[in-house]
Amino acid sequence: MDDLIFGLIDARTQELASGTAEERHDLLSVMVQLAGDDANQAMSRKQLRDELMTLMVAGHETTS
């Protein structure tokens, strides 16, 4: 699961950094662009992964 999520994070980060991404408003794009706890530093890959896993697992459990 980590390989999949880290792959998505890396791909979206590269798209946004290179300016090749269309203007996206999906959750992952927004999270990649958000500042972390320190306003001068973006969230780390691990923090992004943790947040996405929480959302996916919590959503799955709620739906079940």
N, C-alpha and C positions, 0 to 999 in steps of 0.2 A: 504494500500500500504506500509506503514511504517513497519508493521509486516513482510511482505514478504521480503522487502529489508534488514531489520535488521537481519532477519533469514539467508539470504544468506551471509551477511557480517560476522556474527558470525560463521557460518559453515566454510567459507573459512579461516577465521582467525585461527580457531581451527585446521583445516587441515594443514595449513602452520606452525603453532607453534609446532605441534606434529610431523611433518615430514612425515605424512601419505599421503600427497597430492603428486600426480605425479608432475613432473615439468610442471607447467601450464604457459601458455602465454596469458591467456584471460585477458580482461580489469579489471575485479574485482580483480584477483590475483595480477596484477601489481599495482593497486591502493592501495590495502591493504599493500603492501610492500613498497610503496613510502613514503618518509619522507614528513611531512607537512611543514608549513612555517618555523618551527624551525628544523634544520637538525638532531637534536637529538630526535625528537618526531614524531611518526607516526601520520597520520591523525586520527582524532577522528571518532567515529561511525557516529556522526551527520554530520561531514564534508563529509565523504564517501557517506552517504545517499544523501546529498544535491548535490554532484557532479554526482552521478548516476541518480538522478531524472532529473537534468538539461540535461544530455545526452539523456535520454529516451524521455523527453518532447520535446526537441529541434529536435530530430530525427523524432518524430511523426509529429510534425508541419511541418517540411520540406517536409516529404513524402506526407502529405496531400495536 
